[in-house]
Amino acid sequence: MNKTEMLNKFSANNDERLLLARLLDKLTLAEMRDIPSYTGFLSPKEQALSGIMINACKARKYIFYGGYDESERNICVFLPQWQEAQDWISSENCPLRVLRCFWPKELDLTHRDFLGAVLGLGIEREKIGDILVSDGKCDIIMLEDVAEYLQYNLLKVGRAHIKSEEISSDRLCLPQKHTKIIKDTVNSLRLDAVAASGFSLARAKAVQLISAGRVQLNHLECIKPDRTVSAGDVISCKGYGKFILKQEAGTSKKGRIIIEIERYI
């Protein structure tokens, strides 16, 4: 397939078409010039769409990277044959920078406050990765071409006056992940059965939510209740949260499938 045919096949709207067209341009650049090439930061849904396109193109070497393990927003990096992922991450060619912001602890600032302040400076969303807010400080991961501008211009967030410094990624203050493990049995690994278990719903309600387009499987909308899921799949639902199907652990005495779920709380 040529570029136009691929975009027609894998994009559902103009925004997706533009995203995937840029992705193909970066892939072509890396392969033709044998140099690293990367996109802006992608949301989980954009990463899922990009992964489908990349697999269809049979790209040889690529990674999604956002500054730390399990980052939510990542850039997609196409690597030349002569370079390994860790070598690129630790090299001067890695374009990610981290700005640490401080403010008086008595003022309570949120992720939304910081995102609004950053975008209010005219910075595009694709230039900004994860925003990690903790007690009295916030680490903002970004592309290097906006790092200096952001440091000199992000002076106030909400009612708080901000001080900041650039730090290395190994000093990131990562938020604690709050999850609980759920062990249950299902009669099949259909999406509706697993979603009902993970969200503590009646199966009929899970079917209703899936059919209404409120459920995402691996960050993409899935409206098929009978879709088979497997270990490692991420299932989310608007209004109910998110969980990961960690593993299948055999069958019960009654022949039902034993599953283990990690649910975010």
Secondary structure, DSSP 8 states (H G I E B T S, - for coil): --HHHHHHHH-SSHHHHHHHHHHHHHHHHHHHHTS-EEEEEE-HHHHHHHHHHHHHHT-SSEEEE-SSTT-SSEEEEE--TT--HHHHHTSTT--EEEEEEE--TTS---HHHHHHHHHHTT--GGGEEEEEEETTEEEEEEEGGGHHHHHHH--EETTEE-EEEEE-GGG-------EEEEEEEESS-BHHHHHHHHTT--HHHHHHHHHTT-EEETTEE---TT-B--TT-EEEETTTEEEEEEEEEEE-TTS-EEEEEEEE-
